[in-house]
Amino acid sequence: METIKTQLEVLIFDMAGTVVNEDNIVYKTMYQTCLNHGMNLSFEDVLTHGAGKEKKTAFQDLIDVKQVSLDADLLFQSFKKSLATAYESADVKSFISESTLHNLKKNYTIVFNTGYDKKTATKLLEKLGWEHQNEYDLLVCSNDVARGRPNPDMILFAMQHLGIQDPSKILKAGDTQIDILEGKNASCGITVGVLSGAQTKEELLEVNPDYILESLEDLDQVLSI
């Protein structure tokens, strides 16, 4: 593993829970949306069946698990309106400092990928004051591809956009099992779980990431090997 630093070219980071600290606004809003439409579930149900997924798919999965007669698109549209309102007053922070990102960008291409749609993801980055080519090189969202996580489509999209042929040159980091599985399904060279977001160390260990870190601020532990 001593050649990791020279082999890697691209670092792909999930957003909510990995890069962006938005105090679980997304999942709290999903939870409240489900309650508003009469679904009987817990917040843990939302995290278990919705974390890391494209959000309309997450609603459909919750409907299937709870075996209720609701329309996923209706829930999704209601959720998007509520989320837009919530974000207007939200105090959005990050789990990784701008200085750390800038240092990483000296040696690697930084990609953010997310189960959010482009409008939501862009709003989050604007809240942080982060700009394309300054803090990151590429943003890939769920509505850029046909299939969401754990399918590898967003990573494959990034590879095509960046002209990367070899997925072993990519590190994928995220806070959910879905993130890790996405990286594995794309044959990424390294998968990293972080404990800053939705799922616990025990949950992440179930899908065997190469590393588990407290947050992206600890990424130097991997990149310096």
N, C-alpha and C positions, 0 to 999 in steps of 0.2 A: 504493500500500500504506500510505499515511500514516494511513488510517482504521481500520487493523486493531484498534487498542486499543479503539475505541468500538464497532466492529461485533461483536466477539466477546463472547459471553455465557457460554459453557460450555467448560471444558477437560476433555477426557476422556483419562485416563492409563491405559495398560496397567499391570499390577502387576509381576510378576517381571521383573527386568532393566531396568525403567523407573523404577518407584517403589520397589520392594522389592529389597534386596540380600540374597538368601538363598544366595549362593555356589553358584548353579546346582543346588541340592538337587533340584529337580523333575526336571531333565533327567538328572542323575546317577542318580536313582532310576529313571527310565524306562529308562535304559541298563542298569542292573543287573537290572531286571525282565526285560528282553528276553534278557539273557545267561542268567539263571536258567531261562528257558524254552527254551533251546537255540537262540536266534536268533544268527546270525553277523553282527555289525555293529560299526561304530565309534561312538564318542561323537559324531563329526562327523555321522554319519548321523542320529542322534537330533536334533541341532540343525537340520540341513537340512530334515528332513521332519516334525519335531514342534514346532518353535519357534512359540509364539504360538497354537497350535491348541487346541481342546477336546481333552482328553487321550485320551479313548476314540477319537476320530477320528484323533488322531496315531498311536496304536497300529495302527489299521487301515491307515493309510497306510504305516507301516513294514512291516507284514505284506505289503501289496501290492507294495511296492518290492522287498522281499527274496524275494518269491514263496515264502513258507513257509506251512505248514498249521497255523496257530495261531488261537486264538479271541481276538478283540480284547477282548471283555468279560471273559474270564478274566484277561488281562494287566492290564486296567484295575483290576479288583478287587484283584488282588495288589499292584499299584502303590499303590493308595490306602492299603492296610494298611501297607506299607513306608514311605510318605511320612508317615503319621501318627506312626509311631515316630520317624522322622528329625527331624521338627519338634519333638518333645518336648525334644530336647537341642540344637536348632539355635540358633546365635547370629544372629538376624535383624536386619539393619540397613536403612537406607533410603538411596536415592540423592538424596533431596531433604529438606532440613531442615524441621522443624516451623515454624520462623519464616518460611521461604519459602512454605510452604503457607498459613499464616495470612495473609500479605501478599497472596497470590493470591486468597484467599477474600474479601478486601475488595471485589474488583472482578468476580470470576467465580464461577460455580458449578463446584465440583470434583467430577468423577465418576471413580471407578476402575472399569475393566472388565477382565475376565480370563477366560482359558480354564480357570481353576480352577472347581470347584464352590463353592457358598456356604460349606460347612463349612470347606474348606481356606482360602479367602480370608479368612474371619472369623478363623480361627486366626492367620494372618499378621498381621492388623491388631491383634489382641490382643497378640501378641508385641511389636509396636512401641509399644503403649499408645495407639494412635490410636482416636478415637471418632467416630461419626456426628455430624454437625453441628459438630464441633470442627475436625478435620483434613480432613473430606470431607463432601459433601452426599448422595452416592448411590453405592452399590456394585451393579454389574451383573455377574452371573456366567454361565458357560456354561449352567447348568441353569435359568436364567431364560427362555431362548429356545429355539426349535426348531432353529435352525441356528447353528453356530459360525462363526468367522472363516474365510475373508475375507468371508463374507456380512455385511451391515450390521445384522443383527438386534439385536445388543446396543446399538448406537448408536440405532437406531430405538426400542428399548425405553426408553432413557434420555430421548429426545426426548418420547415420549408421557408418561412419568412427570413430566417437568419442564414440559410444556406448550410445548415449543419446536417451532415450525412450520418454521423456516428453518434447514437444516443449515449454511448459510454462516456462521452465528453460532457454529459449533463448531470447536475445534481438537482434533485427535486426535494424541496422541504415543505412540510405542512403539519397542521395540528390534528389531522383526522386520519382514520384508517383509509378513507376514500382517497386522500392525497397520496398516501404511500402506495396504495394499489395502482393509482394512476401512473406513478413513476415506474413501478415494476412492470406494468403492462406496456409501457413505452420503452422498456429495457434501458432505463437510465442507469448511468454508472454508479450512482450513489443515491440512496433515499434516506432522508432525515426526518424524524418526527420531533416536534417541539411541544413542550408542555405549557405553552403560554395561552392555549386556546381551549377548544371544546372537549377534548378527550384526555383521559388519564394515561399514565405510563403503562399500566396493565392493559388498557384497551389498545394502545399503539403496539405493544409487544405481540399482540395476536397476529399482526400482519408482517412481523419481522423486518422492520426498517434496519438499515445498516447502522444507524446511530440514533440515539434519542438525546436531545439537548433541552436544557431549561428554556432557552429562547434562541433566536437568531444571533443575538449578541455573543453567543458561545460558539459560533460557527468556526472561529479560528482554531478550535480544538480539532476539527476535521480537516480543514484546509492546510494546517501546518504539519500534518502527518507526512 
